[in-house]
């Protein structure tokens, strides 16, 4: 029996003016910014690259918040790794063509949004500082 293999997606939780940037994907879910780990790339470097590509933000990648397998209907599973991040510079926040929309969500708005459970957990840990 061969060992399972999963794509790895590195995600970041960061705050801009006290709100969390979320991106709307093609499945109608709000997700954290980030993306696929490329061959030979360290997770922290991948996330810094993805945050710049997806949000036009330079950030420092901090502590690990959570890690889980996420099942995408019809596409298998993806290993998601979420880190806390700090914005260093963010001139002209925008979203890339990979997503339908960008939203800066305040803590009181998160409950009403369609956000997968693992992302919610990572955001809660970020906001608690744990």
C-alpha positions, 0 to 999 in steps of 0.5 A: 500500500502506497503512502497518501499524497496531498497537494499542500496549500499554505495560508495566512491570517493577517489583520489590516485595520483590525479586519481579516482579508478573505478571498472568494473562491470559485466554490462560493467560499471565503478563504484565507489568502495563500496557495500551493507550495512549489517544489523546493520552496519553504512554507514561509517563503511560499506564503510571503510570495502568495500574499504579495501575488494575491493581495499586494501585501508584503508580510512577515510569516509568524507562528503556525496556527493550524494544519488540517486535511480539507476535502474539496468535493470532486477534487480530493483532499488538500493539506492546509497549513495556516500561519499568523502573519504581520503586514509589513507594507500594503500599498494598494490592497487588491485581489488577483484574478484567481479569486472573485472578490476580496473582503476585509471582514471584522470579527462580528461579520465572520459568523455570517460568511461561508468559511470552511471550519479549518479557516475559522479555527485558524482565524479564532486562534489568530485573534486570541493570540494562541 
